[in-house]
Amino acid sequence: LVIGTRTLPDLSLGRLRARGHLLEIDADALRFTNNEAAEFFKLRGAELSLEALDRAQDRTEGWVAALWLLSLALQRQGTSSDVVARLSASNKDVADYLTEEVLGQQEAPVREFLLRTSVLRHLSVPACQALLPHVDCAAMLQQLQRNNVFLIPVEDAPDIYRYHSLFAEFLRRVLSRESPDALVRLHLAASGWYESQGRPVPAIDHAIEGGDPPLALDLLRQHAPMLLQQGRMRLLDRWFTAIPAELLKQHPRLQVIAIWARCMCQGPGEAMDWLEYSGCRESSDAEVQAHVRALLPVLFAMRDRYTEAHAAGRESIARLPSGNAFIDSVTMN
């Protein structure tokens, strides 16, 4: 007996499995590897470059239906790099498939759960419960996993899941279209829950995605100095770039941290321009001034202005220690 199904049938599978009478080919087994995807596109008459193939695999995560839809788009539109670059849950073929084959088949409570938890990068029972306090989230996650609704276990993290990236993007678009106010509220609820759990990174992510820069700045005041010491420059730069410059200008201690991050991620020219715009060089705050003294020799040296870097560095060294481990170690280096 061969059964093809999206959901697990109620056939005492545990007993069959224990007796060795069951062969299961699940979503992980069906997911294409890079080599299998390359062979698939070749058979479809749409060979991809290695770069385009990597991007296709990254976006589809080996999901065969998405690869099939992509091959159809390649046949219609030609240039592989353009089609792969545009592949997203907003693509009509992908969106139609997800609407008709997945979301449209769910009962109302399941559909609501999918939409509202799509704001989470990782799904756990407590995180989902924070967004849907009146739902049995443990039972709902078990049902989604049993029904293979694009729910993927996070490696080395028991009882934590994520949605397939294309499916999650599709769900967020539907939620944004149907309930834009709910989207904001859910992000802020998630931010509050992560903050209560001592997890500042997702708390700040959700504050920014929820459109609440003051909340994000309040969290950054508490956690940005430690993240700076840890070298989390890309993360900091992404956050500070998302916050309106005029609002950030009201927080000089955060501005200098933002300038460090911009220097390492966008280059010394951008950072120097922002330093001049920020007004931090004229700040009366001792900590801000210590940051500026450490920043200047770095920015000058990265722009090959070594005479100015040497002079600024000697001035900075003469003022050590500053009481800030990051500033002192950068200056000494």
Secondary structure, 3 states (H helix, E strand, C coil): CCCCCCCCCCCCHHHHHHCCCCCCCCHHHHCCCHHHHHHHHHHCCCCCCHHHHHHHHHHHCCCHHHHHHHHHHHHHHCCHHHHHHHCCCCCHHHHHHHHHHHHHHCCHHHHHHHHHHCCCCCECHHHHHHHCCCCCHHHHHHHHHHCCCCEEECCCCCCCEEECHHHHHHHHHHHHHHCHHHHHHHHHHHHHHHHHCCCHHHHHHHHHHCCCHHHHHHHHHHHHHHHHHCCCHHHHHHHHHHCCHHHHCCCHHHHHHHHHHHHHHHCHHHHHHHHHHHCHHHCCCHHHHHHHHHHHHHHHHHCCCHHHHHHHHHHHHHCCCCCCHHHHHHHHC
